[in-house]
Amino acid sequence: MNLSAIYKNRKDYYSLANDYFNKIDSDKWEINFLFKIVPKSISILVDHDFISTPCVEIKLLFVQDEKEVGCYFLYVDENKVFVDEFLVIN
């Protein structure tokens, strides 16, 4: 994995995470998605217990009334192919 290429294309990675997040059916999960989405971080995972690695972890932070209310993690391989995702609502 080329960290420099990931850094140069970080806006594409955040956009990809936003696209995947927007596919979540909020009615199914009974979640009210009324918050601001803030790009938080992009990391390379080289070792993980249940996610195939190496992969890229993209984190979006959810903010409401200046407080963190949750986050979304998208994991993709080096070709930006979906590996896994996690949604955490506080």
C-alpha positions in Angstrom: 0.0 0.0 0.0 1.3 3.4 -1.0 0.7 5.8 1.9 1.6 8.8 -0.2 -1.0 7.9 -2.8 -3.7 7.4 -0.1 -2.8 10.8 1.4 -3.0 12.5 -2.0 -6.4 11.0 -2.7 -7.8 11.4 0.8 -10.8 13.4 -0.4 -11.7 10.4 -2.7 -11.5 8.1 0.3 -13.7 10.3 2.5 -16.2 10.6 -0.4 -16.2 6.8 -0.8 -17.0 6.4 2.9 -19.8 9.0 2.7 -21.2 7.1 -0.3 -21.2 3.8 1.7 -22.6 5.5 4.8 -25.5 7.0 2.8 -26.5 3.5 1.7 -27.4 2.6 5.3 -31.1 2.2 5.7 -31.8 4.5 8.7 -35.4 3.2 9.0 -34.2 -0.3 9.4 -31.9 0.6 12.3 -34.3 3.3 13.7 -31.5 5.8 13.8 -32.1 9.5 13.3 -29.2 10.7 11.1 -29.5 14.4 12.0 -25.9 15.3 12.6 -22.9 16.8 10.8 -20.5 14.4 9.2 -16.8 15.3 9.7 -14.0 13.4 8.0 -11.8 12.3 10.9 -9.0 10.0 9.8 -7.5 7.5 7.3 -5.3 4.7 8.5 -3.6 1.6 7.1 -4.3 -1.5 9.1 -1.6 -4.1 8.8 -2.9 -6.6 11.5 -6.4 -7.2 12.7 -8.2 -10.1 14.3 -11.3 -10.2 12.1 -10.7 -7.8 9.2 -8.5 -9.0 6.3 -5.4 -6.9 6.1 -3.7 -4.9 4.9 -6.5 -2.5 4.3 -7.4 1.2 4.6 -9.7 2.3 7.5 -11.6 5.5 6.8 -13.3 7.1 9.8 -16.2 9.6 9.7 -17.2 11.4 12.9 -20.8 12.4 13.6 -21.2 15.7 15.5 -24.4 17.2 16.9 -24.5 20.3 19.0 -20.6 20.3 19.1 -20.6 16.8 20.7 -19.4 13.6 19.1 -22.5 11.3 18.8 -21.0 8.4 16.8 -18.7 7.4 14.0 -18.6 5.3 10.9 -15.7 3.1 9.9 -15.2 1.9 6.3 -12.6 -0.7 5.5 -11.4 -1.0 1.8 -8.5 -2.9 0.2 -5.8 -1.1 -1.8 -8.1 -1.0 -4.9 -10.9 0.7 -2.9 -13.0 -2.5 -2.8 -15.3 -2.9 0.2 -13.9 -5.1 3.0 -16.1 -4.2 6.0 -17.9 -1.4 7.8 -18.9 -0.5 11.4 -21.4 2.1 12.6 -21.1 3.2 16.2 -23.8 5.5 17.6 -23.3 6.8 21.2 
